[in-house]
Amino acid sequence: MGRMTNQEALDLIQNADLAELGRLATKKKRELHPQKITSFIVDRNINYTNVCWVDCKFCAFYRHAKEDDAYVLSFEEIGAKIEELIAIGGTQILFQGGVHPKLKIEWYEELVEWISTHYPSITIHGFSAIEIDYIARISKISYQEVLKRLHDKGLYSMPGAGAEILSDRVRDIIAPKKLDVAQWLDVHRQAHKIGIKTTATMMFGTVETDEEIIEHWEHIRKLQDETGGFRAFIMWSFQPSFTKLAQEIPQISKQSSNRYLRLLAVSRLYLDNFENIQSSWVTQGSYIGQLALLFGANDLGSTMMEENVVKAAGAANRMNQEEMIRLIADIGETPAKRNTNYDILELYEEVV
């Protein structure tokens, strides 16, 4: 059987029986992960600033610099958050902020070096493509130089945030100030070239068509063919509450669980060069997050000791390590704590 075509993916999205999609996605998952191990990571989201000039219409988190609740965390405040994470056995920080209009490469270098020096046990999984793009522009250097300088100071890997839908038509509507598709892909390409692994993400449920969802998958599948630098794919649904986009286009509504599981299953079949696909329990809730493990996901993602961006848009799901272990064991798989590399740190083979 050859590689799935865009037309075949479209037909599955629009016409396939949901239960059959789950069966096909699970079969594909078993080929890649025959040990029936489902992993998760203990980490913390740290948003070092909420100041952002990009004004994405789908975001309820950002603030402009002069607003009363705008902030930039001090190094000491960041350190206190990391110490709380270490105390519960955490291994990674997901480190992102708004696109601050005044912070240049030297500030980021100092911050990353400070974290990696003071907390060497913690992996820094940080900065989205839009942050790298703006640091490069305001500092008048290339993407690769930004990435290399941060990597030298301790940046280990990079999340896929800011992808939304990799269609310039969609991006022009929901985030017209954000970098375009070619730029997002190039930031990740340059990261991969210097040995920084990244993840690929997708936020669906705004103004995109089914064809544009597949266009997104095609972009990341091609880049993965080229570089092999993506560790995982993570997909979540737009959370409309308190966002400008939902006010401007009131017909946009919260996506159904059926829609999420359908797209997740087809992504597992289409993205044949991605070993890991993460469940998005943060937007879907713990039980749909669990069901996603029967629709192609092999990773339950992060315990997310702290999460601010999705919460600002009205989704406040929470899950601790013990609940993750139970949900994985309940579907007959072996829970496993992992690190950023997807190396298994601990198996939980006897769960009561």
C-alpha positions as CSV (number, residue, x, y, z in Angstrom):
1,M,0.0,0.0,0.0
2,G,1.5,3.4,-1.0
3,R,1.6,6.6,0.9
4,M,-1.8,8.2,1.6
5,T,-2.7,10.9,-0.9
6,N,-4.4,14.1,-0.2
7,Q,-7.6,12.9,-1.9
8,E,-7.6,9.7,0.1
9,A,-7.2,11.8,3.3
10,L,-10.1,14.1,2.3
11,D,-12.4,11.1,1.6
12,L,-11.6,9.6,5.1
13,I,-12.3,13.0,6.8
14,Q,-15.6,13.5,5.1
15,N,-17.0,10.0,4.6
16,A,-15.3,7.3,6.8
17,D,-17.1,5.6,9.7
18,L,-15.6,6.9,13.0
19,A,-15.2,3.5,14.5
20,E,-13.5,2.3,11.4
21,L,-11.1,5.2,11.5
22,G,-10.3,4.3,15.1
23,R,-9.5,0.8,14.1
24,L,-7.3,1.8,11.2
25,A,-5.4,4.4,13.3
26,T,-4.9,1.9,16.1
27,K,-3.5,-0.7,13.6
28,K,-1.1,2.0,12.3
29,K,-0.1,2.9,15.9
30,R,0.5,-0.8,16.8
31,E,2.9,-1.1,13.8
32,L,5.0,1.8,15.3
33,H,4.5,1.0,19.0
34,P,4.0,-2.8,19.3
35,Q,4.9,-2.9,23.0
36,K,1.5,-1.2,23.9
37,I,3.3,1.5,25.9
38,T,1.6,4.9,26.2
39,S,3.9,7.7,27.5
40,F,3.5,11.0,29.3
41,I,5.8,13.7,30.6
42,V,5.9,15.6,33.9
43,D,6.5,19.3,33.0
44,R,5.4,22.8,33.5
45,N,4.4,25.5,31.1
46,I,6.1,28.8,32.0
47,N,5.0,31.8,30.1
48,Y,7.8,34.3,30.8
49,T,5.8,37.2,29.5
50,N,2.2,37.8,28.3
51,V,3.3,41.0,26.4
52,C,2.7,40.6,22.7
53,W,2.2,42.9,19.7
54,V,1.0,40.3,17.3
55,D,-2.7,40.5,18.3
56,C,-3.8,37.1,17.1
57,K,-7.6,37.1,17.0
58,F,-7.8,33.6,18.4
59,C,-5.8,34.3,21.6
60,A,-7.2,35.5,24.9
61,F,-3.9,35.4,26.7
62,Y,-1.8,38.3,25.4
63,R,-1.6,41.8,26.7
64,H,-0.1,45.0,25.4
65,A,2.8,46.4,27.3
66,K,0.9,49.2,29.0
67,E,-2.0,47.1,30.3
68,D,-2.2,46.8,34.0
69,D,-1.8,43.0,34.0
70,A,1.0,42.8,31.5
71,Y,4.1,41.1,32.9
72,V,7.7,39.9,32.3
73,L,8.7,37.3,34.9
74,S,11.9,37.9,36.8
75,F,14.6,35.2,36.8
76,E,13.8,34.6,40.4
77,E,10.1,34.1,39.7
78,I,11.0,31.6,36.9
79,G,13.3,29.8,39.3
80,A,10.6,29.4,41.9
81,K,8.4,27.8,39.3
82,I,11.1,25.4,38.3
83,E,11.8,24.4,41.9
84,E,8.2,23.5,42.3
85,L,8.4,21.4,39.2
86,I,11.6,19.6,40.4
87,A,9.8,18.9,43.7
88,I,7.2,16.7,42.0
89,G,9.7,14.9,39.7
90,G,9.4,17.1,36.6
91,T,12.0,17.0,33.9
92,Q,11.0,19.7,31.3
93,I,9.8,23.2,31.1
94,L,7.7,24.3,28.1
95,F,9.0,27.8,27.9
96,Q,7.1,30.4,25.8
97,G,5.9,33.9,25.9
98,G,4.1,36.5,23.9
99,V,6.2,38.2,21.2
100,H,7.6,41.1,23.3
101,P,8.4,44.1,21.1
102,K,11.6,45.1,23.0
103,L,13.4,41.9,24.1
104,K,16.5,41.1,21.9
105,I,18.7,38.1,21.6
106,E,21.0,39.1,24.5
107,W,18.1,39.0,27.0
108,Y,17.1,35.5,25.8
109,E,20.7,34.2,25.9
110,E,21.1,35.4,29.5
111,L,17.8,33.9,30.5
112,V,18.4,30.5,28.9
113,E,22.0,30.4,30.4
114,W,20.7,31.3,33.8
115,I,18.1,28.5,33.7
116,S,20.4,25.8,32.4
117,T,23.2,26.8,34.9
118,H,20.9,26.8,37.9
119,Y,18.7,23.9,37.0
120,P,20.8,21.4,34.9
121,S,18.3,18.6,35.4
122,I,15.6,20.5,33.6
123,T,15.2,20.3,29.8
124,I,14.3,23.6,28.2
125,H,11.7,23.0,25.4
126,G,11.2,26.5,24.4
127,F,10.3,29.4,22.1
128,S,7.9,29.1,19.1
129,A,8.7,29.9,15.5
130,I,7.1,33.4,15.9
131,E,9.3,34.2,18.8
132,I,12.4,33.1,16.9
133,D,11.3,35.1,13.9
134,Y,10.9,38.2,15.9
135,I,14.1,37.9,17.9
136,A,15.9,37.5,14.5
137,R,14.2,40.6,13.1
138,I,14.7,42.9,16.1
139,S,18.3,41.7,16.6
140,K,19.1,41.9,12.9
141,I,20.4,38.3,12.7
142,S,19.3,35.1,10.9
143,Y,17.1,32.4,12.2
144,Q,20.0,30.1,12.4
145,E,22.1,32.5,14.4
146,V,19.3,33.0,16.9
147,L,18.8,29.3,17.2
148,K,22.5,28.5,17.5
149,R,23.1,31.2,20.1
150,L,20.2,29.9,22.2
151,H,21.2,26.3,21.7
152,D,24.7,27.1,22.9
153,K,23.3,28.6,26.1
154,G,21.1,25.5,26.8
155,L,18.0,25.5,24.6
156,Y,17.4,21.8,24.0
157,S,14.3,21.6,21.8
158,M,11.5,23.8,20.3
159,P,7.7,23.4,20.4
160,G,5.6,23.7,17.3
161,A,3.4,26.5,18.6
162,G,2.3,29.2,16.1
163,A,1.6,26.8,13.3
164,E,-2.2,27.1,13.7
165,I,-3.2,26.1,10.2
166,L,-0.3,26.2,7.6
167,S,-2.4,28.0,5.0
168,D,-1.6,31.6,4.2
169,R,-5.3,32.3,3.5
170,V,-6.2,31.1,7.0
171,R,-3.3,32.9,8.6
172,D,-4.2,36.2,6.9
173,I,-7.6,36.0,8.6
174,I,-6.8,34.8,12.1
175,A,-3.3,36.2,12.7
176,P,-2.4,38.6,9.9
177,K,0.8,39.9,11.7
178,K,2.2,36.4,12.2
179,L,4.9,34.9,10.1
180,D,3.7,33.1,6.9
181,V,3.8,29.4,6.1
182,A,7.2,29.4,4.4
183,Q,8.7,31.3,7.4
184,W,7.3,28.9,10.0
185,L,8.6,26.0,8.1
186,D,12.0,27.6,7.6
187,V,12.4,28.3,11.4
188,H,11.9,24.6,12.0
189,R,14.1,23.6,9.1
190,Q,17.0,25.8,10.5
191,A,16.5,24.3,13.9
192,H,16.7,20.8,12.6
193,K,19.8,21.6,10.7
194,I,21.7,22.5,13.8
195,G,20.4,19.5,15.8
196,I,17.5,21.1,17.6
197,K,14.5,18.7,17.5
198,T,11.0,20.2,17.4
199,T,7.4,19.3,17.5
200,A,4.7,20.1,14.9
201,T,1.3,21.3,16.0
202,M,-2.1,22.2,14.5
203,M,-5.0,24.2,15.8
204,F,-8.2,23.5,13.9
205,G,-11.7,24.9,14.2
206,T,-11.5,28.5,13.0
207,V,-12.0,29.3,9.3
208,E,-10.1,26.5,7.6
209,T,-11.4,23.9,5.1
210,D,-10.8,20.2,5.2
211,E,-8.5,20.7,2.2
212,E,-6.4,23.3,4.2
213,I,-6.1,20.8,7.1
214,I,-4.6,18.3,4.7
215,E,-2.4,21.1,3.2
216,H,-1.0,21.6,6.7
217,W,-0.3,17.9,7.1
218,E,1.4,17.9,3.7
219,H,3.7,20.7,4.7
220,I,5.0,19.0,7.8
221,R,5.2,15.5,6.2
222,K,7.4,17.0,3.5
223,L,9.7,18.8,6.0
224,Q,9.9,15.6,8.0
225,D,10.9,13.7,4.9
226,E,13.6,16.4,4.4
227,T,15.0,16.7,7.9
228,G,13.6,14.0,10.2
229,G,13.6,16.7,12.9
230,F,10.1,16.5,14.3
231,R,9.7,14.4,17.4
232,A,5.9,14.5,17.5
233,F,2.6,15.9,16.1
234,I,0.1,17.6,18.5
235,M,-3.3,18.7,17.4
236,W,-5.9,20.7,19.3
237,S,-9.2,22.5,18.7
238,F,-9.7,26.2,18.8
239,Q,-11.1,27.4,22.1
240,P,-13.4,30.3,21.2
241,S,-14.4,31.8,24.5
242,F,-13.2,35.4,25.2
243,T,-11.4,35.7,21.8
244,K,-11.8,38.4,19.2
245,L,-12.1,35.9,16.4
246,A,-15.3,34.4,17.9
247,Q,-16.7,37.8,18.3
248,E,-16.0,38.8,14.7
249,I,-17.1,35.5,13.2
250,P,-19.9,34.3,15.5
251,Q,-20.7,31.2,13.4
252,I,-17.4,29.7,14.7
253,S,-18.3,27.2,17.4
254,K,-16.4,24.9,19.7
255,Q,-15.4,21.7,17.8
256,S,-17.0,18.4,18.7
257,S,-15.2,15.4,20.1
258,N,-16.2,13.4,17.0
259,R,-14.4,16.0,14.8
260,Y,-11.3,15.9,17.0
261,L,-11.1,12.1,17.0
262,R,-11.8,11.9,13.2
263,L,-9.0,14.3,12.4
264,L,-6.6,12.7,14.9
265,A,-7.1,9.3,13.3
266,V,-6.6,10.5,9.8
267,S,-3.4,12.4,10.9
268,R,-2.0,9.1,12.2
269,L,-2.6,7.5,8.8
270,Y,-1.4,10.5,6.7
271,L,1.7,11.4,8.8
272,D,3.5,8.1,8.2
273,N,6.9,9.5,9.1
274,F,5.9,10.8,12.6
275,E,6.5,8.2,15.3
276,N,4.7,10.1,18.0
277,I,1.3,11.6,18.1
278,Q,0.1,13.3,21.3
279,S,-3.4,13.4,22.7
280,S,-4.8,16.8,23.5
281,W,-6.6,16.3,26.8
282,V,-6.0,20.0,27.7
283,T,-8.6,21.1,25.2
284,Q,-10.7,17.9,25.0
285,G,-10.9,16.8,28.6
286,S,-9.4,13.7,30.3
287,Y,-11.8,11.2,28.9
288,I,-11.7,12.2,25.3
289,G,-7.9,12.5,25.8
290,Q,-8.1,8.9,26.9
291,L,-10.2,7.9,23.9
292,A,-7.7,9.6,21.6
293,L,-5.3,6.7,22.6
294,L,-7.7,4.5,20.6
295,F,-7.6,6.8,17.6
296,G,-3.9,6.9,17.0
297,A,-2.3,8.8,19.8
298,N,0.6,7.0,21.6
299,D,1.3,9.8,24.1
300,L,-0.9,11.5,26.7
301,G,1.3,14.6,26.6
302,S,2.1,16.6,29.7
303,T,0.7,16.8,33.2
304,M,1.0,20.6,32.7
305,M,1.6,21.7,36.2
306,E,0.8,25.2,34.9
307,E,-1.1,26.2,31.7
308,N,-2.2,29.7,31.0
309,V,-3.0,30.2,27.3
310,V,-5.8,27.7,26.8
311,K,-7.2,28.5,30.2
312,A,-7.5,32.2,29.2
313,A,-9.8,31.0,26.4
314,G,-12.1,29.2,28.7
315,A,-10.7,25.6,28.9
316,A,-9.6,24.7,32.4
317,N,-9.0,20.9,32.2
318,R,-6.5,19.5,34.7
319,M,-4.8,16.1,35.2
320,N,-2.1,14.8,37.5
321,Q,0.4,12.0,37.1
322,E,-1.7,9.5,39.0
323,E,-4.8,10.1,36.8
324,M,-2.7,9.8,33.6
325,I,-1.4,6.5,34.8
326,R,-4.9,5.2,35.6
327,L,-6.4,6.4,32.3
328,I,-3.7,4.7,30.3
329,A,-3.9,1.4,32.3
330,D,-7.7,1.4,31.9
331,I,-7.4,0.9,28.1
332,G,-5.0,-2.0,28.6
333,E,-1.8,-0.2,27.8
334,T,1.3,0.2,30.0
335,P,1.8,3.8,31.3
336,A,5.3,5.2,31.1
337,K,6.9,8.4,32.2
338,R,9.2,9.8,29.5
339,N,11.5,12.7,28.9
340,T,11.7,15.2,26.0
341,N,13.4,12.7,23.8
342,Y,10.6,10.1,24.3
343,D,13.1,8.0,26.2
344,I,11.2,5.9,28.9
345,L,12.2,6.9,32.4
346,E,9.8,4.7,34.4
347,L,7.2,2.0,33.5
348,Y,4.1,1.5,35.6
349,E,3.3,-2.2,34.9
350,E,1.3,-3.0,38.0
351,V,-1.5,-0.4,38.3
352,V,-4.3,-1.1,40.7
